[in-house]
Amino acid sequence: MNKFIISLTLFVILLTTGCVSLKKSIYLQGHMTKELDEVDQYYKPNKSEYLIKPNDNLYIKINSLDERTSAFLNNDGGNNAGTSSIANPMAASLEGYRVELDGSIQFPFVGKIHVSGLSLDQVREKIQLSVSKYVEECSVNVKLLNDNITILGEVRSPGRFLLYAEEVNILEAISLAGDMTDFANKEKIRLIRKEGDVQQMLEINTLDERIIYSPYYYLKPGDIIYVEPRKLKSMVLTNIPLGISLTFLNTALLLLALFN
């Protein structure tokens, strides 16, 4: 009987410690939340624009009224298949312009165009100025083909994801991976980012609402997110559904009452 009581006590302790605290599960905790009638200004998250760097892959499309001339300047031969193949990594790599180590791309008829350190808008303006010498009334479309992030760790669907929007924050990115699992440590999300030649690793606490003001709240192409597991995951009993655990506990207590 004593062994039974001891075993039951240990089970109750493990069941209690195995439950994840609600406080550890709620994103953006704090006191910044306001009612609509209290809001007198918009929040202004600190964010920076992505600048082109060597080894980036750019999709460039020249559009003009003179289709025959603009066709010579496009890798897709002037057809419209290029825009639909951006989502295909293999096709995109063939149609894209790789930024060389010296920060330039080799553009047909124009020659070398230095783009490293420029934003997408600046690259678009620079290319349009260059090709306007050959094509009148043209427009230029520039996209980043390596515009993706990687999410690993305690998420439901880890993987590599293409960023279709120009601005994606860390919470939106985690939702792409199906949200965090019950065993995720939401206080320790690692963000790995390369700035120039420097590799950075930062720790982000998604329970703290102040992250919306962080310069790392909005992600950049190439970012890697790693969600750490909680220590409780190492306990096998945490994988037992709560309903089954409670049923077992009720049965054990009933048997104990019968023995008494």
C-alpha positions, -999 to 999 in steps of 0.1 A, spaced: 0 0 0 28 24 9 45 17 -25 12 25 -42 7 58 -24 43 68 -32 39 60 -69 6 79 -70 22 109 -53 51 109 -78 26 107 -107 7 137 -94 39 157 -90 50 149 -126 15 156 -139 15 190 -122 50 200 -133 44 187 -169 16 212 -175 28 244 -193 19 275 -174 -6 298 -192 16 328 -184 43 311 -205 20 307 -235 6 342 -241 24 363 -267 31 401 -261 26 403 -224 26 437 -207 5 468 -203 8 486 -237 -26 473 -249 -51 501 -251 -88 504 -259 -96 520 -293 -107 553 -277 -74 556 -259 -52 553 -289 -39 588 -299 -11 578 -322 2 548 -342 30 526 -329 62 531 -349 83 499 -349 119 504 -356 127 488 -389 153 491 -416 151 486 -454 168 456 -470 199 465 -489 212 444 -518 244 424 -511 267 401 -531 252 367 -540 217 380 -539 196 369 -569 175 396 -586 145 392 -610 145 421 -634 117 426 -660 117 454 -686 83 465 -698 78 489 -728 55 496 -757 83 483 -780 80 446 -771 107 435 -796 133 457 -781 125 450 -745 126 412 -753 163 415 -758 167 429 -723 147 402 -705 160 367 -696 125 352 -703 126 362 -739 98 388 -734 71 364 -724 50 365 -693 61 331 -679 88 347 -658 65 363 -632 48 330 -625 81 311 -621 94 333 -593 79 308 -568 99 280 -584 134 282 -570 150 263 -599 133 284 -626 139 316 -606 177 310 -604 179 306 -642 160 338 -648 176 359 -621 207 381 -621 232 370 -595 250 399 -577 287 394 -581 313 397 -553 321 432 -565 285 442 -560 274 444 -596 252 426 -621 259 420 -658 229 434 -677 223 428 -715 235 457 -737 240 479 -707 270 461 -691 279 462 -654 255 479 -630 266 483 -594 237 474 -571 252 463 -538 242 485 -509 211 498 -527 174 492 -518 151 475 -544 136 509 -553 171 524 -558 181 494 -580 149 498 -600 156 535 -606 192 529 -616 183 502 -641 155 522 -656 179 551 -661 204 528 -678 179 511 -702 161 543 -711 189 550 -735 178 520 -755 141 517 -748 117 547 -746 89 549 -721 99 517 -703 92 505 -667 113 482 -646 102 456 -622 127 443 -597 122 415 -571 145 397 -547 144 360 -557 162 348 -525 135 365 -504 130 336 -479 135 327 -443 141 294 -424 122 284 -393 134 255 -371 129 240 -337 96 238 -317 72 248 -344 45 226 -360 58 228 -396 95 238 -398 110 246 -431 120 273 -456 94 299 -465 91 325 -493 82 360 -482 55 373 -505 50 405 -485 75 433 -483 71 435 -445 69 403 -424 73 404 -386 85 375 -365 50 366 -353 37 364 -388 67 342 -397 61 318 -369 25 315 -381 38 304 -415 53 274 -396 20 265 -380 27 284 -347 49 271 -318 43 238 -302 33 234 -265 69 227 -256 83 259 -272 102 283 -250 86 315 -262 111 335 -241 141 323 -261 136 326 -298 170 328 -316 173 350 -347 203 344 -369 210 372 -393 239 382 -415 247 419 -417 274 424 -443 302 401 -434 291 398 -398 269 369 -386 246 378 -357 227 356 -333 201 374 -311 176 362 -285 140 374 -287 114 371 -260 79 369 -278 62 371 -244 74 407 -241 52 432 -260 81 456 -264 95 435 -292 73 455 -316 97 484 -312 128 462 -318 148 466 -350 146 428 -352 108 426 -351 106 428 -389 125 400 -406 149 402 -435 156 378 -464 179 350 -453 170 352 -416 169 320 -396 146 315 -366 152 288 -341 126 281 -314 142 265 -283 124 237 -265 113 240 -229 131 217 -204 98 200 -196 99 183 -230 125 159 -217 99 144 -194 80 116 -211 49 122 -192 44 156 -207 34 138 -239 5 121 -223 -28 139 -231 -42 158 -200 -76 140 -203 -60 105 -202 -38 116 -172 -68 129 -153 -87 97 -160 -58 76 -147 -56 98 -116 -93 95 -109 -91 57 -112 -61 55 -89 -78 76 -63 -110 54 -65 -89 23 -61 -71 39 -31 -105 47 -15 -116 11 -20 -84 -3 -4 -90 19 25 
